[in-house]
Amino acid sequence: MAFPSRLLPWLAATIFFFIAQCQAKTVTYDWNVTWVTANPDGLADRQVVGINNQWPLPIIEVDKGDRLVVNMHNGLGDKSASIHFHGMYQTNTTEMDGPSMLTQCPVPPGSSITYNFTVNQNGTYWYHCHTDYCYPDGYRQALIVHDNSSYFADKYDEDLTITMTDWYHELTETIAPTFITVDNPTGAEPIPDSFLFNDTLNTKIPVEAGKTYLFRLINIGAFVAQYFYIEDHTMRIVEVDGIYTDEAEADILYISAAQRYTVLVTMKNSTEKNYPIVMVADSQLLDTIPSDLQLNQTNWLEYNSSAAFEQAVMTVSDCSDLNPYDDMGLVPHDRMALLENPDISLDLTVTMQVLDDGADYAFLNDISYTAPKVPALYTVMSAGDQATDATVYGDYTHSVVLEKDQIVEIILNNGDTGTHPFHLHGHAFQMIDRYPPYGPHFYDYADGDPITYNASNHTAFPEYPPRRDTFVLPPQGYFVVRFKADNPGVWFFHCHIDWHLAQGLAMVFIEAPLAIQSSVTIPQQHYGVCEAAGIATAGNAAGNTEDYTDLTGQNKQVAWLPGGFTARGIVALVFSCVSAFLGMGMIAFYGLSDIKKGGGQVQTRREEVREHED
């Protein structure tokens, strides 16, 4: 009896699955996280977060299907920690996602935690601390999932990882108090001191003529996006944020914090010249540019160690004149079709506003994310049937409860003049619209009135929308994304500029909470971390276990300003007061100083000047 031909694809897939399972292995890392001293830009020694007394940190490398186990001991002594494996969907393991006060407690000094999950994805990722300002101190590195079955596996000779990042000479605990403060009412972000390439500068990457290389490009920075190009070489994009794409040629890429591109680059046949690899920081994100800040960095493809290593020649006067590839033009290789007819549509607006303490905060629909007293996942696990009621997660976590398999649409309008790279945990979303697009008009609305999404008047949605987990929101523009709620868990949606996350630019999706209860088991060790940190493991956002709808005592965002004040108003008031004080000072100096008595009259300096003029 002949085997039915229609079943051959199913048989092949089944055989491949079992082969993959047989080949899968457990990859274990034992990490002691401590402070070490580093000076990657050659300008200043500083304390950084090291692993096993080493920095730069180790690159995690696994194969698709492997089990990854990371045993982390917090030896920092004075700082809590965690690990988020950025881009990992954590299917059925939301408890391993890592953000503090969402899926776990922060790991206090002297405590340990184990992350244990199966990697069922492929591509380019990274890991970083997800606890209060900790990853700008160097606690971040690449995570690579190798896949020998990718459609481009036979198209390259060697696989190389390139990270790019902003760099500060001071600890974030020193910088942070100068950021969210009454002394910084405009919310100007701290300016980096340097920009690094593979955690150093002036890197030479040896290459062989004629070979094709797979470059994995990762922005592991906390703030600044980078333009990236290789002089006189074309990049062919094959993956973004772990999603394989059809090949797309690009001369320049714009890579925000947390984004990844994987590109194929074929070398020239001649070895007479070395070629600059160029990073240009997006200066539009910087409120001021210090005279000693080098915005463009040159590293090299080394064809010939005896040839010159020349600095790149910039052909534009401003980075905004560079014209990067628009990731909206990518086509996913798997041809996943547009998710139609969303079950829930969230219309959100980003704003930055000054609150009652005089400091600048970030908002989604007037809510500035404020962490709960109990991790949201632990509220899910302890709330019973009430876990489906968004109330129990608090007024200021901006939690939205999703039902299993709902199609979710997020419309994000930007009322701020800066860009914001938004990241969604647990999913890669479909990017179905963005305006303005990358290119010469990207900053058109930065200095004018915002433009908002109009559901009845928009560009046609792509048939096969590109997908990624981090998408850039244009200045005073908008984007629209969709995803399917098919991964029960507690998932953060937030701006990946770490300063903006600290200001509250985030919200939470509680996805299929009853399914979470039936599928997730939180390890006893994780509960022990909470006990060591003095954090409750049951109750609502306020820690109330008697009445989950009673939020008395919950953490709250700072109070609003008195009625009638706005962010612009308070800033105008501050500067008006400053101007007034300066004016009064000038009057006092020129009008009242050096008072002299002459002929029984009071004579001022102004009158003296008039007398001399006469």
C-alpha positions in Angstrom: 0.0 0.0 0.0 1.5 3.3 -1.1 2.0 6.0 1.6 -0.4 9.0 0.8 1.6 11.8 -0.7 -0.5 14.4 1.1 0.9 13.1 4.4 4.6 13.5 3.3 5.0 17.1 4.6 3.4 16.0 8.0 5.7 13.0 8.2 8.8 15.1 7.4 7.9 17.6 10.0 7.3 14.9 12.6 10.6 13.2 11.9 12.4 16.6 12.0 10.7 17.3 15.4 11.9 14.1 16.9 15.4 14.4 15.6 15.6 17.9 17.0 14.3 16.7 20.4 17.0 13.9 20.4 19.7 16.5 19.6 18.5 19.1 22.2 20.8 19.6 25.2 20.8 21.5 28.4 23.1 24.5 28.4 24.0 25.7 32.0 25.6 28.9 33.1 26.6 29.5 36.7 27.0 33.2 37.4 28.2 35.2 40.3 27.2 38.8 39.6 29.7 41.2 41.2 31.2 44.7 40.7 34.4 44.9 38.6 36.4 47.9 37.2 36.4 48.6 33.5 37.5 51.4 31.2 36.1 50.5 27.7 36.5 53.9 26.1 39.9 54.6 27.6 38.6 57.8 29.2 37.5 56.8 32.7 37.7 53.8 35.1 34.3 52.9 36.6 32.5 50.2 38.4 30.5 47.9 36.1 28.4 44.8 36.7 30.6 41.7 36.0 29.9 38.0 35.8 32.4 35.7 37.5 34.7 38.7 37.9 34.7 39.4 34.1 33.5 42.2 31.9 32.5 42.3 29.0 29.9 39.7 29.9 29.7 36.3 28.3 27.6 35.8 25.2 24.9 33.1 25.7 24.9 30.7 22.8 22.4 27.9 22.4 20.8 25.9 19.6 17.1 26.0 18.9 15.4 23.4 21.1 18.0 23.5 23.9 17.1 24.0 27.5 18.8 27.0 29.0 19.6 27.1 32.7 21.1 30.2 34.3 22.0 30.1 38.0 22.5 33.7 39.1 23.9 34.7 42.5 23.7 38.4 43.4 27.1 39.3 44.8 26.7 43.0 44.2 26.4 43.7 47.9 24.4 46.9 47.5 22.0 46.4 44.5 19.2 44.1 43.6 19.2 42.3 40.2 17.3 40.1 37.8 17.7 38.8 34.2 15.3 39.3 31.3 16.1 37.3 28.2 15.0 39.9 25.7 12.8 38.5 22.9 12.3 35.1 24.4 8.5 34.4 24.4 8.7 32.2 27.5 5.8 30.1 26.3 4.4 28.3 29.4 7.2 29.8 31.5 6.1 33.4 32.1 7.7 33.0 35.6 11.1 33.0 33.9 10.7 36.3 32.1 12.6 38.4 34.6 11.2 41.9 35.1 11.1 42.7 38.8 7.6 43.2 40.4 5.9 41.7 37.4 7.0 38.0 37.1 9.4 37.9 40.1 10.8 39.8 43.0 14.1 41.6 42.6 16.9 39.4 43.8 18.5 41.1 46.8 22.3 41.0 47.5 23.3 37.6 48.8 20.4 35.7 47.2 20.3 33.5 44.2 17.8 32.6 41.5 17.6 30.0 38.7 16.1 30.7 35.2 15.2 27.4 33.5 13.3 27.3 30.1 13.4 25.7 26.7 14.4 27.8 23.8 12.0 27.1 21.0 13.0 30.1 18.9 15.8 31.0 16.6 17.8 34.1 15.9 19.4 37.1 17.6 18.5 38.2 21.1 20.1 39.6 24.2 19.8 39.5 28.0 19.9 42.3 30.5 19.0 43.2 34.1 15.3 44.3 34.5 15.5 45.9 37.9 15.6 49.7 38.4 18.4 51.3 36.3 20.7 48.3 36.5 21.5 47.4 32.9 23.2 50.8 31.9 25.9 49.7 34.4 27.0 47.1 32.0 24.6 44.2 32.9 23.7 43.3 29.3 25.0 41.1 26.5 24.1 39.1 23.4 22.0 35.9 23.4 22.4 33.9 20.2 20.1 31.0 19.2 21.7 29.0 16.3 19.5 27.4 13.7 21.1 25.2 11.1 17.8 24.8 9.3 17.3 28.5 8.5 16.7 29.3 4.9 19.9 31.2 4.7 22.1 28.7 6.6 24.1 27.8 3.4 24.5 31.4 2.3 27.3 32.5 4.7 30.7 31.3 5.7 31.0 32.8 9.2 28.7 34.1 12.0 29.8 37.2 13.9 28.0 39.3 16.6 28.3 43.0 16.9 26.9 45.0 19.8 26.5 48.8 20.0 25.7 50.8 23.1 25.8 54.2 24.8 28.1 54.5 27.8 28.2 56.5 30.9 31.2 57.2 33.2 29.1 57.4 36.3 27.0 54.7 38.0 23.3 55.0 37.3 22.6 55.4 41.0 24.6 58.6 40.8 23.0 59.9 37.6 19.4 58.9 38.3 18.8 61.5 41.1 19.7 64.3 38.7 17.1 63.1 36.2 13.7 62.7 37.8 13.9 65.9 39.9 12.4 69.4 40.1 15.8 70.6 38.9 15.1 68.9 35.5 11.5 69.9 34.7 11.9 69.3 31.0 12.9 65.7 31.5 16.2 66.1 29.6 17.8 62.6 29.5 21.3 62.2 30.8 23.8 62.5 28.0 26.1 59.5 27.4 29.9 60.0 27.6 30.7 57.6 24.8 29.4 55.1 22.3 30.9 51.6 22.2 31.3 48.9 19.6 31.5 45.4 21.1 32.1 47.1 24.4 35.2 48.9 23.2 36.4 51.3 20.5 38.5 51.1 17.3 37.7 47.5 16.6 39.2 45.7 13.6 37.2 42.6 12.3 39.4 40.4 10.2 37.6 39.2 7.1 38.6 37.2 4.0 38.0 38.4 0.5 35.1 36.9 -1.3 33.5 35.3 1.8 30.0 36.1 3.0 29.5 36.9 6.7 26.4 36.8 8.8 26.5 39.9 11.1 24.2 39.9 14.1 23.7 43.6 15.0 22.3 44.3 18.5 21.8 47.7 20.2 22.2 46.8 23.8 22.2 50.5 24.9 19.9 52.1 27.4 19.0 55.2 25.4 20.5 56.3 22.0 19.6 54.7 18.7 22.4 54.2 16.1 22.6 54.5 12.4 24.8 51.7 11.1 26.5 51.2 7.7 29.6 49.6 6.2 31.4 51.8 3.7 31.0 50.5 0.1 29.2 47.3 1.2 25.6 46.3 0.9 23.8 44.6 3.7 21.1 41.9 3.0 18.6 41.7 5.9 17.5 38.2 6.7 16.2 38.5 10.3 14.9 41.2 12.7 14.3 40.5 16.4 14.3 36.8 15.8 11.9 36.8 12.9 13.2 35.6 9.5 12.5 37.9 6.6 12.9 37.7 2.9 16.2 39.1 1.9 16.1 42.9 1.7 19.1 45.1 0.6 20.0 48.0 2.8 22.8 50.6 2.8 22.0 52.1 6.2 20.1 50.8 9.2 18.6 52.6 12.1 18.8 50.4 15.2 17.1 51.6 18.3 17.8 50.5 21.8 16.8 46.8 22.1 16.5 46.2 18.3 18.4 43.5 16.4 19.1 43.1 12.7 20.9 40.1 11.2 22.4 40.8 7.8 24.5 39.0 5.2 27.5 40.9 3.8 29.7 39.6 1.0 33.3 40.8 1.0 35.1 42.3 -1.9 37.5 40.2 -3.9 40.3 42.7 -3.5 42.4 43.0 -0.3 44.0 46.4 -1.1 41.8 48.4 1.3 40.2 48.2 4.7 36.7 49.6 5.0 35.1 51.6 7.8 32.2 50.2 9.8 30.3 53.3 10.9 28.0 54.0 13.8 26.4 57.4 14.1 24.4 58.2 17.2 21.0 59.7 16.7 21.7 63.2 18.0 18.0 64.1 17.7 17.5 62.2 21.0 20.0 64.5 22.8 18.9 67.7 24.4 22.5 69.0 24.4 25.6 67.8 22.6 28.8 68.3 24.6 31.7 69.5 22.6 33.8 66.4 23.5 31.1 63.8 22.7 32.1 61.8 19.6 28.8 61.1 17.8 30.2 59.0 15.0 32.4 56.0 15.6 34.6 54.2 13.0 35.6 50.5 13.3 36.9 48.5 10.4 36.5 45.4 8.2 40.2 44.3 8.1 41.0 42.9 4.7 44.7 43.7 5.0 46.5 44.4 8.3 49.2 46.3 6.4 46.8 48.7 4.7 45.6 52.0 6.2 42.7 52.2 8.7 41.1 55.4 7.6 38.4 57.2 9.5 35.0 57.4 7.8 34.3 60.6 6.0 30.8 61.9 6.9 28.9 63.1 3.9 26.0 64.7 5.8 25.9 67.5 8.3 23.3 66.0 10.5 22.4 62.4 11.3 18.8 63.1 10.4 20.0 63.5 6.8 20.9 59.8 6.7 18.3 57.7 4.9 17.9 54.3 6.6 16.0 51.3 5.4 12.4 51.4 6.6 11.7 48.1 8.5 8.0 48.5 7.5 9.1 47.3 4.1 10.2 43.9 5.4 8.3 40.7 4.5 8.3 37.8 7.0 9.7 34.7 5.4 6.9 32.5 6.9 4.2 34.6 5.2 2.1 35.0 8.3 -0.9 36.9 7.1 -2.4 40.1 8.6 -4.4 39.6 11.7 -7.8 40.8 10.8 -10.7 42.1 12.8 -9.2 42.8 16.2 -11.2 41.8 19.3 -9.8 44.6 21.3 -8.3 47.9 20.2 -6.3 50.1 22.6 -6.0 53.7 21.6 -3.0 55.1 23.6 -1.2 58.4 23.7 2.3 59.0 25.0 2.8 62.2 26.9 5.5 63.7 29.2 4.1 65.8 32.0 5.3 67.5 35.2 3.7 66.3 38.4 3.3 67.8 41.8 6.9 67.2 42.9 8.1 69.4 40.0 9.7 66.5 38.1 8.9 65.2 34.6 7.1 61.8 34.2 6.0 59.7 31.2 2.4 58.5 30.6 0.2 56.3 28.5 -3.2 57.8 28.6 -2.4 59.8 31.7 -1.2 56.8 33.7 2.5 56.7 34.7 3.4 53.1 35.5 4.1 52.5 39.2 5.1 49.1 40.3 2.7 47.1 42.6 3.6 45.8 46.1 3.1 42.2 45.0 4.5 41.0 41.6 1.6 40.9 39.2 2.2 37.2 38.4 1.9 36.4 42.1 -1.4 38.3 42.2 -2.6 36.2 39.3 -1.7 33.0 41.1 -3.3 34.0 44.4 -6.5 35.8 43.2 -8.5 32.8 42.0 -11.4 33.8 39.7 -10.8 37.4 40.5 -7.6 37.2 38.4 -9.7 38.2 35.4 -10.6 41.5 37.1 -8.1 44.2 36.1 -8.8 46.1 39.3 -6.8 43.7 41.4 -3.5 44.7 39.6 -3.8 48.2 40.8 -4.7 51.6 39.4 -1.2 52.6 38.4 0.2 49.5 36.8 -2.1 50.2 33.8 -2.9 46.5 33.5 -5.2 45.2 30.7 -6.6 41.6 31.0 -6.8 39.7 27.8 -8.7 36.6 26.9 -7.0 33.6 25.3 -6.5 34.0 21.5 -8.0 37.5 21.3 -6.6 39.6 18.4 -5.2 42.8 20.1 -4.6 46.0 18.3 -2.5 48.8 19.8 -2.7 52.3 18.4 0.1 54.3 19.8 0.0 58.1 19.3 3.0 60.1 20.3 2.4 63.4 22.0 6.1 63.8 22.7 8.8 65.3 20.4 11.2 62.4 20.8 11.2 58.8 19.4 10.3 55.9 21.6 11.3 52.2 20.9 8.4 50.2 22.4 9.0 46.6 23.4 6.4 43.9 24.1 7.4 40.9 26.2 6.1 37.5 25.3 5.3 38.3 21.7 6.5 39.7 18.4 3.8 42.0 17.0 2.7 42.7 13.5 3.7 46.2 12.4 0.8 47.4 10.3 1.2 51.2 10.1 3.6 53.9 11.1 3.7 57.6 10.2 5.9 59.4 9.4 8.0 56.6 7.8 11.7 56.3 8.1 13.4 58.7 5.7 13.6 62.4 5.0 10.2 63.2 6.6 10.7 61.2 9.8 11.2 64.3 11.9 8.6 66.5 10.1 6.2 66.7 13.1 8.9 66.9 15.9 8.5 70.7 16.1 4.9 71.2 15.2 1.5 69.7 16.2 1.2 65.9 16.6 -0.5 63.8 14.0 -2.7 61.1 15.3 -3.9 57.8 13.7 -7.2 58.0 11.8 -8.8 54.6 11.5 -10.9 55.7 8.5 -8.0 57.3 6.6 -4.7 55.4 6.7 -2.4 53.7 4.3 -3.3 50.1 3.2 -2.1 47.5 5.7 0.4 45.0 4.4 -0.8 41.6 3.4 2.1 40.0 5.3 3.1 42.6 7.9 6.7 42.6 9.2 7.0 41.4 12.8 9.4 42.3 15.6 9.4 42.8 19.4 10.7 46.4 19.4 9.2 49.1 17.1 10.1 52.8 16.9 7.4 55.4 17.5 8.1 58.5 15.5 8.3 62.0 17.1 4.7 63.3 17.4 3.6 60.5 15.0 2.0 57.2 15.5 2.2 53.4 15.0 -0.3 50.6 14.9 0.6 47.0 15.8 -1.4 43.8 16.3 -0.7 40.4 18.1 -2.6 37.3 19.0 -3.0 36.6 22.7 -2.0 33.0 22.4 0.7 33.0 25.1 -0.7 33.1 28.6 1.5 35.2 30.9 2.2 38.6 32.4 3.8 40.7 29.7 5.3 44.2 30.0 4.8 46.7 27.2 7.2 49.6 27.6 9.6 52.1 26.1 13.1 50.6 26.0 14.8 53.9 26.7 15.6 53.0 30.3 15.2 56.6 31.4 11.7 56.7 30.0 10.8 53.4 31.7 11.9 54.9 35.0 9.6 57.8 34.3 6.7 55.4 33.9 6.3 54.8 30.2 4.9 51.3 30.5 1.8 49.2 30.9 1.0 45.5 31.5 -0.9 42.8 29.7 -2.4 40.0 31.9 -2.9 37.4 29.2 -5.4 34.6 30.0 -4.9 34.6 33.8 -6.9 31.5 34.5 -4.8 29.6 32.0 -1.7 30.9 33.8 -3.0 29.5 37.0 -3.5 26.0 35.5 -0.2 25.9 33.6 2.4 27.8 35.7 4.2 26.5 38.8 6.4 29.1 40.5 9.6 27.6 41.9 10.0 27.6 45.7 13.3 29.3 45.2 11.6 32.3 43.6 9.3 32.6 46.6 12.4 32.5 48.8 13.9 35.4 46.8 10.8 37.4 47.7 11.1 36.4 51.4 14.7 37.6 51.4 13.6 40.9 49.8 10.8 41.4 52.3 8.1 41.3 49.5 4.7 39.7 49.8 3.9 36.8 47.4 0.1 36.9 47.6 -2.5 39.6 47.4 -3.6 42.4 45.1 -1.4 45.3 44.0 -1.6 46.7 47.6 -0.8 43.3 49.2 -4.4 42.9 50.4 -5.3 39.2 50.6 -8.7 39.6 52.3 -10.4 41.8 49.7 -8.7 41.8 46.3 -10.7 44.8 45.2 -9.5 46.9 48.1 -6.5 48.8 46.9 -5.9 50.8 50.1 -2.2 51.3 50.5 -1.2 50.6 46.8 1.8 52.4 45.3 0.6 55.5 43.5 2.1 57.8 40.9 3.0 61.3 42.1 0.0 63.5 42.5 -1.1 65.8 39.6 -0.3 69.5 39.6 -3.1 71.8 40.8 -5.9 72.3 38.2 -5.0 74.5 35.2 -1.3 73.6 35.1 0.2 71.5 32.3 3.7 70.3 31.5 4.3 73.2 29.2 2.7 75.5 31.7 4.9 74.5 34.6 8.0 74.7 32.4 6.9 78.2 31.2 6.2 79.2 34.8 9.7 78.0 35.9 11.5 79.9 33.1 9.2 82.9 33.6 10.2 83.0 37.3 13.9 82.6 36.4 13.6 85.5 33.9 11.7 87.6 36.5 14.4 86.9 39.2 17.1 87.8 36.7 15.3 91.0 35.7 14.8 92.0 39.3 18.4 91.3 39.9 19.5 93.5 37.1 17.2 96.3 38.3 18.7 95.9 41.8 22.2 96.0 40.5 21.8 98.9 38.0 19.1 100.8 39.7 19.8 100.6 43.4 23.4 99.7 43.9 26.1 102.1 45.0 23.5 104.6 46.4 25.1 108.0 47.0 23.8 111.0 48.9 24.4 114.3 47.1 22.8 117.6 48.0 20.2 115.9 50.1 19.0 113.8 47.1 19.3 110.0 46.5 21.3 109.5 43.4 21.3 106.2 41.5 23.8 104.8 39.0 21.3 105.4 36.2 21.2 109.1 37.1 25.0 109.2 37.2 25.1 107.9 33.6 22.6 110.5 32.5 24.6 113.3 34.1 27.7 112.2 32.2 25.8 112.0 29.0 24.5 115.6 29.5 
